[in-house]
Amino acid sequence: YALCLVLSSLAHAEQTTYPLDTCTNSLPNHALNLQEVVHLALCNNPQSREMWANFQAQTAQLGVNKASEFPSVALSAGESRNWPANASAVNQQNIGLSASYLLYDFGARSANLESANQLLVSASAMQDSTVQNIFLAAIQAFYQTQTALAALDAAQVSEQSAQASFAAAQARYTAGSATPADKLSAQTAYSQATLNRITADGILKKSQGTLANVLGLDANRNIALVSANTIAMPTNFATNVDTLIEQARLRRPDLQAIAAQVKAAKANTDAARAAGQPTISLAAANNYNSISSSNTHNSSIGINFSVPIFSGYAPTYRVRAAEAQVEAKNAQLERLSLQVALDVWTAYQNLITLTQTLQTTADLLDSATQSERTALGRYKAGLGTMLDVLSAQSALANARQQRVLATFNWNISRAALAQAIGNLDVGLLNTLSTSSSAQ
């Protein structure tokens, strides 16, 4: 896939969607592809449940603030028996129904409701940000495991090549046409290749543990993955990184969350100012009292006007604290906006570098393979030295490792750029899966 098409899709996508149609806690009985890995991570990772619970809590808090828009009604009832001195016992019963409704409070109620609304917007944006983080972590874990698998395969091939060189050196030494140094050098190289293979196997085990953890499973669970083959070579591309940064500032959910928190902090400031102002309420009550044989019943309705006089300067300090919180949130918004630009710039440059690396490692692997074959053939024919063979095999092993890293890191860098822009979605996931299987 041409990288220009990739970047264009990142910059102009309209909506983020995720494959959450159906979730299950059971692990499929087959090797997982990239879509299935991301799907399981989004469904089973504890962070998904945590973000949903936080969102539900903020939704409930909005309901709490909306309650002030309705009247409050209370029912009271009581019964008692009293024994006055030098008198018979007296039975007393009372039943009361009261209601009150806030008519005007200089905007405190609306400010609190606006704050709760903005915090809900922030919680929703943070939910989206968490989903994208899990999304990217799943892609990284998938490709890192694929990298470890390919690195182990490359190490095994290098070990086999070193074994073949050692066998050739031993055969020539037995025939008297090679020195002991050749045999020992080949044996050392073979041992080093074996050690590299053991190290690669250990790295694979750790990568598989990380993958299981991202999927919400114990690290000792074995996760089988489908094979991801060499990706198609990208072509030249050109794009405006300034456009990507502007897109990121519009789409990044964490930036949207902080922007909503700034609005919530401003609403809290308005609420703090209004808290020191008078309030006007409508109150109504209906009471029934019975004392022995005497019954009374009364009803009332009226307007209550409450004016705070002095409360130890607490309202003033609350306003100052709220204003300071606004300044802090604005600074946080500015800091994150700069971080977004840095994230996009870094991810963009990484993608450029890895694109060029991917093109170069293909040529490097091809030339290193031919060089190794030539050196080993010359040595078997008695025309070359073991030093030439070992040098060529070392270069080939390095070329294999670099090709493995370039192959899978390129796809990871694409996903990282999409996440930096705030556009990591199923559409990109499908292109990653398609490119991973291209020959």
N, C-alpha and C positions, 0 to 999 in steps of 0.2 A: 504494500500500500504506500502510495506516495505520501510523504510526511506533510506536504502542503494540504492534502485533503484531511488529514488527521487534525491539524491545527485549525483548519477552517471549521470543522465540525465542533471543535472545542469552543471556538469563539462565537458561534452562532446558534448553538442548540437552544431550544425554547424551554424545556421543562425537564426536571430531574425525576426519574422514576426508578423503582427498585423492584426486584423480583420477589415480592412478598405475598403472592396470591395464596399460597398454601404453605404452611410450616409444619414440620414434623420433628420430633426429638430423636427419631431413629436414624441410624446411619445406613445409607443404601448399601446393598450387598454387591456393589460393582465399583470399578475404578471411577473416580470423580473427575469431571472436567472442570474448567474454570467457572462456568456459570453455577454449577452445583456447589462448588466450594464457597463462592460468594453468597449464594442462597442460604446455605447452612450457617454461615457466619452471622448473617443478618438475623436469622431466626433464633439461633441458639446461644450466641454470645451474651453473657450476662449484662454487658453494657446496653444491649437493646432493651432488655426489660427494665433496667435502671432508668434509661432516658424516658421510657413510656410512663413509668411510675411518677417521675418528676413532672412530666407534662400533665398527667392527670391531677396531680396535687395543685399545680398552678391553675388548672381549669376550675377546680373546686374553690380555690381562693378567689377567683373572679366571681363565683357565685356568692361567696361570703360578702364581697363588697356590693354586689347588686342587691343584697337583702335590705340595704338602707333605703332603697327606693320604695319599699313597701311599709305599710303601718305595722307597728308592733302591738300585739294583743296578748294580755295576760289574764289568767283566771286564778283567783285565790279563794280558798275556803278554809275554815277552821272551826273547831269546837273545843270549848274548855268548861271546866267546872271549878268554881271558886267557893271558898269557905271564909266569908268575912267574919271578923270577931263579933261574938254575941249576936249572930244572925244565922239564918238557915242557908244551906248551900244554894248557889246561883249557877244556873246553866247558861252558857253564852255560845251563840252560833253566829257565824258571819260568812257571807258569800259575796265576792266582788268580781266585777269584770271591768278591766281598764284597757284603753287603747290610746296610742299616741302616734303622731305622724310628723316628721320633720318637714316643715314648709320651706325654710330658707336658712342657709348656713354660710352665706358668702362664698360658695363654690367648693367647700371642703368635701362634700359628698361626691360631686362630679370629678374633682381632682383625684380622690382615692380610687374612683372607678376607672379613670383614665390610666392611672398607675398600674392597676391590676390588668387592664387590657394590654398595655405595652409589655408588661412582664410575661403575659401569655404569649404575645408575639415573639418575645425573646426566647421563651421556652421552646416554642415551635421551631425557631431557627436553630437553637442548640440541638434539638432533636435531629434536624437535618444534618447538622455538622457532625454529630456523633455517628450517624448512619454512614456518611461519607468516610469518616475515619475508619470505621469497621470495614467498609467496602475496600478502601485502599490497603488496609492491613491484610485482608484476605487475599487480594491480588499479589501483594508482596510475599506473603507466606507461600502461596502457590508457586510463584516463579522462583523463589529462593529454594524451595524444595526441588523444583525441576532443575535448577542450576546445580544443586548438590548431587542429584542423580546423574546429570550429564558429566559433572566433574569426576564422579566415581567411575563412570564408564571410561572417561578419558584417562584416568589414572590406571585403570585395569589394562587398557590398550598400551599405555606407556610401559607398564610392568611386563606385558607380554613381549614388547619390542626389546626391552632390556634383557629379558630372559633369552630371547633369540640371539642377541649380541653376545651374551655370556656363553651360550652354547657354541656359537661360532668361534669365539676366542679359545674356548676349551678344546674344541676340535683341532684348531690350528696349533695350539700348544702341544697337544698329544702327537700331532703329526710332525712337530719340530719346526714349524714355520712361524711360530709366534713366541714372544718372550714371556716370562712369568709376569712381567709388569702389565702386559696386555690382559692376561687372564684376571689378575687382581683388580685392575681398573674396571673391567667389565663386571666382575662380581660385586664391586662396590656400587657401581651404578645400578645393578639389579637390586641390591639391598635397599638403596635409596628409593628406587621406584616402588618397592614393596611398602616401605615406610610411608610414602606419599599416598598409596592406595589405602592404607590403614587410617591415615589422617582424614582422607576424603570420606571414608565410611563413617567415621565419628561425626564429621560435620553434617552428613546426611541424617544421622540419627537425631541430632539436635534440631535440624530444620524440620523434621517430621514432628518432633515434640512441639515446636512453635506453631506449626500448622494446626495440630490437634487443639492447642490452647486457644487459638483464634476461633476455632469452630465450637468452642464451649465444651470441649472434651478434656479428659485427663491426658497429660502429655505422653503417657505410655500407650495410648491407643494408636494402632497402626492404620494410617490413612493411605489407601491405594489411589494413585493418580493416573490418569491417562497420559500417554506419551505426548510431549510437545516437541515437535520437530523444528528444524531450522526455519526461521521466518524469511519472508521474501525481502529482497534487498530494496530499501527505500530509494526513491529518486531525489534529485535536488529539490529544494523548497525555498520559499521565501515568505515571510509573514512579518507583520508589524507587532513587535512586542508591546508597544505602547497601547495598542488596541486590546491585547490580552490583559494587560494590567487594568484597564478601565472596565473590561468585562468582569474581571475578578472582583473589583470594588462594588460592582452592581450585584454580583451573584453569590459571593462568599457568605454562607449562612452564619459563620461566627461573627463576621462584620455586621451583618443584619441584626444579630442578637444584641451586640453592644450598642448599635444605634437605637434599638428599641429600649434598652436599659437607660440610655441618655434621656429619652422622652419620659420614661417612668420616673427618673430622678427629678426632672423638671416638674412633673405633676405632683410629686411628693413635696416639692418646695411650695407649690401653690396650696397644697393641703395644709402644710405647716403654718403658712401665713393665715389661712382661713380659720385655723383652729383657735386662734386668739380673738376671733370676732364673735359678735352676738349670734344667737340662734333663735329661731322662731318655730314653735311647734304647736300643733293642734292636739289637745288632750281631751279625752272623754272617759267617764267612769260611771258604773252602776253598782251600788252596794246594797246589800240586804243584811240587817243585823237583828238578832233575836236574843233578848236577855230576859230569862224567865218567861213571863207571859207578855212581855212588852216587845213589840216588833216595830222596826223602823226600816224605811226604804228610801233611798235618795239617789238621784242621778245628777251628773254634772257634765258640762262641756265648756271648753274655753281655749284661749290662746295663751301659751306660755312664752314669755320673752326673757331670755337668759343672757346676761352681759357679764363676761369675766372681768374682774377688776384688777386683781393682782395674784400671781401664782409664782412668785420668786424668780421672775425673768425666764421661766422655762420656755414659753413660746418663742422668745427671742433667740434663745440658744438652739431650739429645734429648727428655726428658720436658717440660722447660720450653718448648722450641721447639714441641712438639706442642700443649701447652696454649695457647700464644700463638696458634697457628694456629686453634684452636677459637674463641678470642675474636674473631679477625679474621673468621672465617666467620660467626659469629653477628651481628657488626656489619654485615657485608655483607648478610645475610639481612634484618635490620631495615631497612637503607637501601633495599633493593629492595622490601620490603613497603610502605614509604612511597611509593616511586616508582610502584608499581602503583596505589595509591590516587590519586595525582596524574594518572597516565596516564588512568585511567577517568574521573576528574572532568573533565579537560581535553577528552577526546574526547566526553564526554556534553554538555558545554556547547557545544562546536563543533557538534554535531549539532542541538542546540536552536536555536542561532543560524542555522545554514544552513537549517533547516526554515522558520523565520520569514522568512529572506531569500528563499527560494525562492517563498514565497507572495507576498511583496511585489514581487519583480522581475517576476512575471507581470502584475500591475496596472501597474507602472511601464512595461513594454514596450508594453502596450496603449495607455496614455494618450500615451506619447511618439510612437507611430506615428500616432495620430490627430492629434496636434499638428503633426507634420511635414507631413502631407498637407494640413492646413488652411492652414498658413503658406505652403507652396509654391503651393497653389491661389490664395490671395489675392494672392501676388506676381505670378503669371502673369496674373491678372485686373486687375492694376494697383492693388490695394487695400492691399497690404502692402509691407513693406520687406525688403531683402535681409538686414538684421540679424536680423529675425524668423525668416527662413528658416534662416540659418546657426545661430542659437541653437537652433532646433527640431531641426535635423539633428545638431548636436553632442549634444544631450540624447538623441536616439534612438540614436546610435552608442554612447554610454555605457550606455544601457539594454540594448542588444543584448549588449555585453560582460559586463555584470553578470549578465544572464540566462544566458549561456553558462557563466560561472564557477559560478553558483549551481546550475545544472542538474547538472553533473558533479561538483562538489565535494561535493554532498549524498551521492551514492553513495560517494565516497571516504571521507567522514566516517563512514558506516555501517560500512564495512570497517575503518576505524581503530578504532572503538569495539569491534567484534568482536575485533580483534587485541589491544586493551588488556585485554579480559576473558579472552582466551585461548581464544576460541571461533570463530576464523575457519575456516569449513569449507565443504564443497560446498553445504550447504543454503542458506547465505547467498549463495553465488555464484549459485545458481539464481534467488533473488529479485532479485539485482542485475541479472541478465540480463533477467529478465521485466520489471522496472520500466523498464529502459533502452529497451525497445521499445514501452512503453505510450504511447499518444497522449493 
